[in-house]
Amino acid sequence: MNDVRQRNTACRAKNFLCAAGMYLFLIVVCIVIIYPILWIVFSSFNPSQSMFSSTLVPKEMNLDNYIWLFTNPDSNYLLWFKNSMKISLIVMVLQLILVSFTAYAYSRFNFRGKKFGLLIFMVLQILPLTSAMIAFYALGILLGLVQNHAHAYLIAIYVGSAIPGNTYLVKGYLDNIPKELDEAAHLDGAGNFTTFFRIVMPLAKPILAVQALWAFMTPLQDFVIAKLIIRDPNLNTLAVGLQSFVSGSMTGGSQMQFTKFAAGSLLIALPIALLYVFLQKYLISGLTAGGTKG
């Protein structure tokens, strides 16, 4: 009897230590994630321009940095915001159209080279976008796109590079939609386009919502490709423009404006948050589905 009690006590102690260790790990992870966010948030309300402060919460806080971004003649923030929104919206629409068509074709039709095409898509999605930077730049220079059509070229890069991986993901979701629905629609006289728009796509709204959110976020988050392609300051996106605050180029290299950078970077999250709220009812099922079959 004593042995049983000792074993139970040992098991409870072991379970307690495991739970305590797990909670401790989660607390550390939360601190690592939350602290930089809080630092950026409070820095955006700091009237000074210093990157570092003696305390996490500044002694004096105001909205001067946000007001400066929208009212100061030296600020191009609204122009950068407009450029980024234009690119993000066009990328989102084009990517949704192209990915939905390619995923539908690979999911519903049998044609020569289908397996090889899926294999190529799988290989291409492994390669990071930055691995083709030199090729993108050289091609853009040769075709005159970098010099004359930087935004159009950026949109083409974002959309084209996203097709392989997203096609594979959306195809996995469409494979879970019964093909009997397509056959029933065909029996009623519906063609492929009618089946696509009225039967399959309404059922694929969750995965399309995920694709829309990812496509919208990509231009807002990207700095490397945009910095490589854009040469005209009037065409800068938010990521490229905000870099001038911390590089010192906004002030001729004399001073870093970190707190203005913090305010501007926080405002980038607003359109993403609004889109997330709009698509929220579809996102949960979309993120947990897709890629389960292929």
C-alpha positions in Angstrom: 0.0 0.0 0.0 2.8 2.4 0.9 4.5 1.6 -2.4 1.3 2.6 -4.3 1.1 5.8 -2.4 4.7 6.6 -3.1 4.3 5.9 -6.8 1.2 8.1 -6.9 3.0 10.9 -5.1 6.0 10.6 -7.5 3.7 10.7 -10.5 1.9 13.8 -9.2 5.2 15.5 -8.5 6.5 14.6 -12.0 3.2 15.9 -13.6 3.5 19.1 -11.5 7.1 19.7 -12.6 6.2 19.0 -16.3 3.3 21.5 -16.1 5.4 24.1 -14.3 8.2 23.7 -16.9 5.7 24.1 -19.7 4.1 27.2 -18.3 7.5 28.7 -17.6 8.5 28.1 -21.2 5.3 29.7 -22.5 5.8 32.7 -20.2 9.3 33.2 -21.5 8.1 32.9 -25.1 5.3 35.4 -24.5 7.8 37.9 -23.0 10.2 37.4 -25.9 7.3 38.1 -28.4 5.4 40.9 -26.4 8.3 43.0 -25.2 9.5 44.2 -28.6 5.9 45.0 -29.6 5.4 47.0 -26.4 8.7 48.7 -27.0 7.7 49.8 -30.5 4.2 50.9 -29.2 5.5 53.1 -26.4 8.3 54.4 -28.6 5.8 55.7 -31.1 4.4 58.0 -28.3 7.8 59.2 -27.2 8.4 62.9 -28.1 12.2 62.3 -28.4 13.8 60.6 -31.4 16.1 58.2 -29.5 15.9 54.5 -30.1 16.5 53.8 -26.4 14.8 55.1 -23.4 15.6 54.8 -19.7 12.2 53.2 -19.1 9.9 51.1 -21.3 7.0 53.6 -20.8 8.3 57.1 -21.5 7.7 59.8 -18.8 6.0 62.0 -21.4 3.8 60.6 -24.1 2.0 62.4 -27.0 0.8 62.0 -30.5 3.4 64.3 -32.1 5.0 61.5 -34.2 1.6 60.5 -35.7 0.7 64.1 -36.4 4.0 64.7 -38.0 3.5 61.8 -40.4 0.3 63.2 -41.8 0.8 67.0 -41.6 4.5 67.8 -42.0 5.5 68.9 -45.5 8.7 66.8 -45.2 6.7 63.6 -44.6 5.8 61.4 -47.6 4.0 58.9 -45.5 0.6 59.3 -47.2 2.2 58.9 -50.6 4.0 55.7 -49.4 0.7 54.4 -47.9 -1.1 55.0 -51.1 1.6 53.2 -53.1 1.5 50.2 -50.8 -2.3 50.0 -50.7 -2.4 50.1 -54.6 0.2 47.3 -54.9 -1.3 45.2 -52.1 -4.9 45.4 -53.5 -3.9 44.6 -57.1 -1.6 41.7 -55.9 -4.5 40.3 -53.8 -7.0 40.4 -56.7 -4.7 39.0 -59.3 -3.3 36.3 -57.1 -6.8 35.2 -56.1 -7.9 35.0 -59.7 -4.8 33.2 -61.0 -4.4 30.8 -58.1 -8.1 29.8 -58.0 -8.0 29.0 -61.8 -4.8 27.0 -61.6 -5.8 25.1 -58.5 -9.2 24.3 -60.0 -7.5 23.0 -63.2 -5.1 20.8 -61.2 -7.9 19.6 -58.9 -10.6 18.8 -61.4 -9.0 17.9 -64.7 -6.7 15.3 -65.9 -4.2 16.4 -68.6 -0.7 15.4 -69.8 2.0 16.7 -67.6 -0.2 17.2 -64.5 2.0 15.3 -62.1 5.1 16.9 -63.5 3.6 20.3 -63.1 2.7 19.7 -59.5 6.2 18.4 -58.9 7.6 21.6 -60.3 5.2 23.7 -58.2 6.4 21.8 -55.1 10.0 22.4 -55.9 9.5 26.1 -56.7 7.7 26.8 -53.4 10.7 25.6 -51.5 12.9 28.3 -53.1 12.8 31.6 -51.3 11.8 34.7 -53.3 15.1 36.4 -52.4 17.1 33.6 -54.1 16.0 35.1 -57.5 16.8 38.7 -56.6 19.7 39.2 -59.0 17.7 37.5 -61.8 14.7 39.8 -61.2 16.8 42.9 -61.2 18.8 42.0 -64.3 15.6 41.1 -66.2 13.9 44.3 -65.1 16.8 46.4 -66.2 17.0 44.7 -69.6 13.2 45.1 -70.2 13.2 48.7 -68.9 10.7 47.7 -66.2 12.8 48.9 -63.3 13.3 52.3 -64.9 9.8 52.9 -66.2 7.2 50.5 -64.6 8.6 49.7 -61.1 5.2 49.1 -59.5 3.9 46.9 -62.3 7.1 44.9 -62.2 6.8 44.5 -58.4 3.2 43.3 -58.8 4.2 40.8 -61.4 7.0 39.5 -59.1 4.7 39.2 -56.0 1.9 37.5 -58.0 4.1 35.2 -60.1 6.2 34.0 -57.2 3.1 33.1 -55.1 1.3 31.0 -57.7 3.3 27.7 -57.2 2.9 27.3 -53.4 -0.5 28.7 -53.2 -1.8 26.6 -56.1 -0.6 23.5 -54.2 -2.3 24.6 -51.1 -5.7 25.6 -52.7 -5.7 22.4 -54.7 -5.5 20.4 -51.5 -8.6 22.2 -50.3 -10.5 21.8 -53.5 -9.7 18.0 -53.5 -11.8 17.8 -50.4 -14.8 19.2 -52.1 -16.8 16.2 -53.6 -16.5 16.0 -57.4 -20.1 14.6 -57.3 -21.2 18.2 -57.0 -19.5 19.0 -60.3 -21.1 16.0 -62.0 -24.5 17.0 -60.7 -24.0 20.5 -62.1 -22.9 19.1 -65.4 -26.1 16.9 -65.6 -28.1 20.1 -65.1 -26.4 21.7 -68.1 -23.8 23.8 -66.3 -20.5 24.3 -68.0 -17.0 24.3 -66.4 -17.1 28.1 -65.8 -20.6 27.9 -64.2 -19.5 25.1 -62.0 -16.3 27.0 -61.1 -18.0 30.2 -60.1 -21.3 28.9 -58.7 -20.4 25.6 -57.1 -16.7 25.2 -56.3 -15.6 28.8 -55.4 -18.4 29.5 -52.9 -17.4 26.4 -51.1 -13.7 27.4 -51.2 -14.2 30.8 -49.5 -12.2 29.8 -46.4 -9.0 29.0 -48.3 -9.5 31.9 -50.6 -9.8 34.2 -47.5 -6.4 32.9 -46.3 -4.9 33.5 -49.7 -6.3 37.1 -49.8 -4.9 37.9 -46.4 -1.4 36.5 -47.3 -1.4 38.3 -50.7 -2.4 41.6 -49.1 0.3 41.4 -46.4 3.2 40.5 -48.7 3.8 43.9 -50.3 3.4 45.6 -46.9 6.0 43.4 -45.3 8.5 43.2 -48.1 11.5 45.5 -48.0 14.3 43.6 -49.9 12.6 43.2 -53.3 10.9 46.6 -53.2 14.2 48.3 -52.3 16.0 46.5 -55.2 13.4 47.4 -57.8 12.2 50.9 -56.9 14.5 53.8 -57.9 12.1 56.8 -57.9 11.5 58.1 -54.3 7.9 59.0 -55.3 7.3 55.2 -55.9 8.5 54.1 -52.5 6.3 51.6 -50.6 5.9 51.9 -46.8 8.7 49.5 -46.0 11.2 51.3 -48.2 10.1 54.8 -47.2 10.1 54.0 -43.4 13.7 52.7 -43.8 14.8 56.3 -44.5 13.8 57.2 -40.9 16.2 54.8 -39.3 19.0 55.1 -42.0 19.2 58.9 -41.5 18.6 59.7 -45.1 15.4 61.6 -44.1 17.6 64.1 -42.3 20.6 64.0 -44.5 22.3 61.3 -42.3 22.5 63.6 -39.3 19.9 61.9 -37.1 17.8 58.8 -36.8 14.1 59.3 -36.3 13.3 56.0 -34.6 10.1 57.1 -32.9 8.6 58.4 -36.2 9.6 55.0 -37.7 7.8 53.2 -34.8 4.6 55.3 -35.3 4.6 54.6 -39.1 5.3 50.9 -38.7 2.4 50.5 -36.3 0.0 52.2 -38.7 0.8 49.5 -41.3 -1.0 47.0 -39.1 -4.3 48.9 -39.4 -5.4 47.8 -42.9 -4.2 44.3 -42.2 -6.3 44.2 -39.0 -9.3 45.5 -40.9 -9.0 42.9 -43.6 -8.5 40.2 -40.9 -11.7 41.3 -39.1 -13.6 41.3 -42.5 -12.4 37.8 -43.3 -12.3 36.4 -39.8 -15.3 34.1 -40.2 -13.6 32.2 -43.0 -10.0 32.2 -41.7 -10.2 29.6 -39.0 -11.5 26.8 -41.3 -9.2 28.0 -44.1 -6.1 27.8 -42.0 -6.9 24.3 -40.7 -7.7 22.9 -44.1 -5.9 22.7 -47.4 -2.8 20.7 -48.1 -4.4 17.6 -46.5 -4.7 15.9 -49.9 -2.7 16.4 -53.0 
